[in-house]
């Protein structure tokens, strides 16, 4: 799905000027202040509701102004790519090395100073992805770990689109990297976003799901993008989401509710690349569907487009406005609504405290490397736990009441 990140030509100075960051906004070339990042970590429903924002291209809006106008707290910054000249190191848009970045860092600092936070999206449409450039999953994960360390991230999005998701090895590298990051960064919110079709997703999307199953990887959610594929309004989108729920069930053996808890929607506000139109009323319909089914994510592309064109219905697709009549940030308000009514996805940012003590358990001790299915019981920290569905490397006591492990009490 084309994400229009090639439109426009932002540079660091222009991005900071548009973002409203003056000389007082500073962000060193090293890591972000870990204490500040930790203090501003949000609950997972905010990361699940974060709309996409290009911080240095497509006339980036002032993120803090959006926060003031709507109550939005989380942003999905896009996109991390391999360098245009080749190599396995992270850059913004293929041109700006993460290691020396200050421009995006300043945007993040401004958001966190107002109590918000960010997720970072890798991939997108176009450019060379790290899964293509790096030699294996481990080196791909190491490149992404640089991004996590640099910005002290609590969330990351894997946006697997053309042409990468047609490359079997590249997808294996990305899924493998996501699994490694999940293991090495406890509590990291991970979303995987891919193309949507009337059948839920296409052949390559299904192959990605199969790869995740074969590697034993379960992200917080799998999101589809139901646009640029012959869609026509909300009804076609909710039908695709229903179909995708069926694919998640058949692939992972989940029941309907579990599949919805791991399912996400990633829409496009206004006029899509292929001339489809999605209005505020369409977003409301999909939001109602998402919340009534307790879906795990609701986001859209993009905040750069969440403002009115001149004229409003200009008959073209823009990277900087929606091409439909609207007030500024109309579509961001749906993300705020989703964050307010959706229960935390698995795992919550702040895990419940497991009561100490307990007796001697008669079931086997939980193992991070083992695979468990619904009904399996384990012992952990003096309690007995029952798995609700398929899982691996999800520690009992950290997944919350909406998570995979049911606390059956002390042994």
Residue pairs with C-beta under 8 A, 6 or more apart in sequence:
1 125
1 161
1 162
1 195
1 196
1 225
1 227
1 228
1 229
1 268
1 273
2 125
2 126
2 228
2 273
3 52
3 78
3 79
3 124
3 125
3 126
3 159
3 161
3 301
3 302
4 58
4 125
4 273
4 301
4 302
4 305
4 317
4 318
4 319
5 54
5 57
5 58
5 78
5 79
5 93
5 124
5 125
5 126
5 127
5 319
6 126
7 57
7 58
7 318
7 319
7 320
8 54
8 57
8 58
8 59
8 319
8 320
9 57
10 18
10 54
10 56
10 57
10 58
10 59
10 60
11 56
12 56
12 96
12 102
12 103
13 103
15 55
15 56
15 57
15 60
15 103
15 104
15 107
16 25
16 103
16 106
16 107
18 59
18 60
18 61
18 62
19 55
19 60
19 61
19 62
19 63
19 64
19 106
19 107
19 110
20 62
20 64
20 65
20 110
21 106
21 107
21 110
25 106
25 109
25 110
26 102
26 106
26 109
27 102
27 105
27 106
27 108
27 109
28 102
28 105
29 99
29 100
29 101
29 102
30 150
31 149
31 150
31 151
31 152
32 105
32 108
32 109
32 150
32 151
32 152
33 152
34 152
36 109
36 112
36 152
37 112
37 117
37 151
37 152
37 153
37 154
38 152
40 112
40 115
40 116
40 117
41 117
41 154
41 349
42 73
42 74
42 116
42 117
42 154
42 349
43 344
43 348
43 349
43 350
44 155
44 189
44 220
44 344
44 345
44 347
44 348
44 349
45 338
45 339
45 342
45 343
45 344
45 345
46 73
46 74
46 117
46 339
47 74
47 117
47 119
47 154
47 155
47 189
47 191
48 189
48 191
48 220
48 221
48 264
48 296
48 297
48 298
48 299
48 338
48 339
48 342
48 345
49 74
49 297
49 298
49 299
49 335
49 336
49 338
49 339
49 342
50 74
50 75
50 76
50 118
50 119
50 155
50 299
50 335
51 72
51 75
51 76
51 299
51 300
51 301
51 302
51 303
51 306
51 331
51 332
51 335
52 76
52 77
52 78
52 121
52 299
52 300
52 301
52 302
52 303
53 60
53 61
53 63
53 75
53 76
53 77
53 78
53 302
53 303
53 304
54 60
54 77
54 78
54 79
54 302
54 304
54 319
55 63
55 77
55 92
55 103
55 104
55 107
56 92
56 93
56 96
56 103
56 104
57 93
57 304
57 319
58 302
58 304
58 305
58 319
58 320
59 304
59 319
59 320
60 107
60 304
61 303
61 304
61 306
61 307
63 75
63 107
63 110
63 111
63 116
63 303
64 110
64 111
64 114
66 72
66 303
66 306
66 329
66 332
67 73
67 111
67 114
67 116
68 114
69 328
69 329
70 329
70 332
70 333
70 336
71 336
72 116
72 329
72 332
72 335
72 336
73 115
73 116
73 117
73 339
74 116
74 117
74 118
74 119
74 155
74 339
75 111
75 116
75 118
75 119
75 303
76 118
76 119
76 120
76 121
76 157
76 299
77 104
77 107
77 108
77 118
77 119
77 120
77 121
78 120
78 121
78 124
78 159
78 302
79 92
79 93
79 121
79 122
79 123
79 124
79 127
79 159
80 90
80 91
80 92
80 98
80 120
80 121
80 122
80 123
80 130
80 144
80 147
81 90
81 91
81 92
81 93
81 94
81 122
81 123
81 124
81 127
81 128
81 129
81 130
82 88
82 89
82 90
82 91
82 94
82 127
82 128
82 129
82 130
82 132
82 133
82 134
83 89
83 91
83 94
83 95
83 97
83 128
83 133
84 91
84 94
84 95
84 127
84 128
86 128
86 133
87 133
88 130
88 133
88 134
88 135
88 139
88 140
88 143
89 97
89 98
89 99
89 143
89 146
90 97
90 98
90 99
90 122
90 130
90 143
90 144
90 146
90 147
91 97
91 98
92 98
92 101
92 104
93 127
94 127
94 128
96 103
96 104
98 146
98 147
98 150
99 146
99 150
101 150
104 151
105 150
105 151
108 118
108 151
111 117
111 118
112 118
117 154
117 155
118 151
118 153
118 155
119 153
119 154
119 155
119 156
119 157
119 189
119 191
120 147
120 151
120 153
120 155
120 156
120 157
121 156
121 157
121 158
121 159
121 193
122 129
122 130
122 144
122 147
122 156
122 157
122 158
122 159
122 174
123 129
123 131
123 158
123 159
123 160
123 161
123 164
123 174
124 159
124 161
125 161
125 162
129 164
129 170
129 174
130 140
130 143
130 144
130 173
130 174
130 177
131 140
131 164
131 167
131 170
131 171
131 173
131 174
131 177
132 164
132 167
132 170
132 173
134 140
134 143
134 173
136 173
136 176
137 172
137 173
137 175
137 176
137 177
137 179
137 180
138 176
138 177
138 180
140 173
140 174
140 176
140 177
141 176
141 177
141 178
141 180
141 181
141 184
143 177
144 156
144 177
144 181
145 181
145 184
145 185
147 153
147 156
148 156
148 181
148 185
148 188
153 188
154 187
154 188
154 189
154 349
155 188
155 189
155 190
155 191
156 178
156 181
156 188
156 189
156 190
156 191
157 190
157 191
157 192
157 193
158 174
158 175
158 178
158 190
158 191
158 192
158 193
158 219
159 193
159 194
160 171
160 174
160 192
160 193
160 194
160 208
161 194
161 195
162 195
164 170
164 171
164 174
165 171
165 194
165 195
165 204
165 205
165 207
165 208
166 204
168 207
168 211
171 204
171 207
171 208
171 211
172 211
172 215
175 192
175 208
175 211
175 212
175 215
175 217
176 215
176 217
178 190
178 192
178 217
178 219
179 215
179 216
179 217
181 188
181 190
182 188
182 190
182 217
182 219
182 393
183 368
183 393
186 395
186 398
187 347
187 349
187 351
187 398
189 220
189 345
189 349
190 219
190 220
191 219
191 220
191 221
191 222
191 223
191 264
191 297
192 208
192 212
192 219
192 221
192 222
192 223
193 222
193 223
193 224
193 225
193 264
193 266
194 201
194 204
194 205
194 208
194 222
194 223
194 224
194 225
195 201
195 202
195 204
195 205
195 224
195 225
195 229
196 224
196 225
196 226
196 227
196 229
196 231
196 237
196 240
196 244
196 266
197 205
197 226
197 229
197 240
198 229
198 230
198 231
198 236
198 239
198 240
198 243
199 240
199 243
199 247
200 224
200 240
200 241
200 243
200 244
200 245
200 246
200 247
201 209
201 224
201 244
201 247
205 224
206 247
206 251
209 222
209 247
209 248
209 251
209 252
210 251
212 218
212 219
212 222
213 251
213 252
216 371
216 392
216 393
218 252
218 262
218 390
218 391
218 392
218 394
219 262
220 262
220 296
220 297
220 345
220 346
220 347
221 261
221 262
221 263
221 264
221 295
221 296
221 297
221 345
222 244
222 248
222 262
222 263
222 264
223 263
223 264
223 265
223 266
223 297
223 299
224 240
224 241
224 244
224 264
224 265
224 266
225 266
225 267
225 268
225 301
226 236
226 237
226 240
226 241
226 265
226 267
227 237
227 267
227 268
227 272
227 273
227 274
227 276
227 278
228 268
228 272
228 273
228 274
228 276
229 274
230 236
230 274
230 276
231 237
231 240
231 272
231 276
232 276
233 277
233 278
233 282
234 278
234 281
234 282
234 283
234 285
234 286
234 289
235 285
237 265
237 267
237 278
237 282
237 286
238 285
238 286
238 289
241 263
241 265
241 286
241 289
241 290
241 295
244 263
245 256
245 259
245 260
245 263
245 293
246 259
248 254
248 259
248 262
248 263
249 255
249 256
249 259
252 259
252 262
252 389
252 390
253 373
253 389
253 390
254 262
254 389
254 390
255 389
257 294
258 388
258 389
260 293
260 294
260 295
260 296
261 294
261 295
261 296
261 345
261 346
261 402
262 296
262 345
262 346
263 295
263 296
263 297
264 295
264 296
264 297
264 298
264 299
265 286
265 290
265 295
265 297
265 298
265 299
266 297
266 299
266 300
266 301
267 278
267 283
267 286
267 299
267 300
267 301
268 276
268 278
268 300
268 301
269 278
269 283
269 300
269 301
269 302
269 305
269 306
269 322
269 324
269 331
270 277
270 278
270 279
270 305
270 321
270 322
270 323
270 324
270 326
270 331
271 277
271 316
271 317
271 318
271 322
271 323
271 324
272 278
272 317
273 317
275 317
277 324
279 324
280 326
280 330
280 331
280 334
283 300
283 331
283 334
284 334
286 298
287 298
287 334
287 337
287 338
289 295
290 298
290 338
290 342
291 338
291 341
291 342
294 342
294 343
295 342
296 342
296 345
297 345
298 334
298 335
298 338
298 342
299 335
300 331
300 334
300 335
302 319
303 329
303 332
304 319
304 320
305 318
305 319
305 320
305 321
305 322
306 322
306 326
306 328
306 329
306 330
306 331
306 332
307 320
307 321
307 322
307 326
307 328
307 329
308 321
308 322
308 324
308 325
308 326
308 327
308 328
309 318
309 321
309 322
309 323
310 321
312 323
312 324
312 325
312 326
313 323
313 324
313 325
314 323
315 323
316 323
317 323
322 331
343 402
344 400
344 402
345 402
346 394
346 399
346 400
346 402
346 403
346 404
347 394
347 398
347 399
347 400
347 403
348 399
348 400
348 402
348 403
351 397
351 398
351 399
351 400
352 397
352 400
352 401
354 381
354 383
354 396
354 397
354 407
355 383
355 410
356 381
356 382
357 382
357 410
358 381
358 382
358 383
358 410
358 411
359 382
359 410
359 411
360 411
361 379
361 382
361 383
361 384
361 411
362 379
362 411
363 377
363 378
363 379
363 384
364 378
364 379
365 378
365 379
365 380
366 378
366 379
366 380
366 385
366 395
366 396
367 378
368 392
368 393
368 395
369 392
369 393
370 392
371 390
371 391
371 392
372 378
372 387
372 390
372 391
372 392
373 387
373 389
373 390
374 387
374 388
374 389
374 390
375 386
375 387
376 386
376 387
377 384
377 385
377 386
377 387
377 408
378 384
378 385
378 387
378 396
379 385
379 411
380 395
380 396
380 397
381 396
381 397
382 410
382 411
383 396
383 397
383 407
383 408
383 409
383 410
383 411
384 408
384 409
384 410
384 411
385 396
385 397
385 405
385 406
385 407
385 408
386 405
386 406
386 408
387 404
387 405
387 406
388 404
388 405
388 406
389 404
391 404
391 405
394 403
394 404
394 405
396 405
396 407
397 405
397 407
399 405
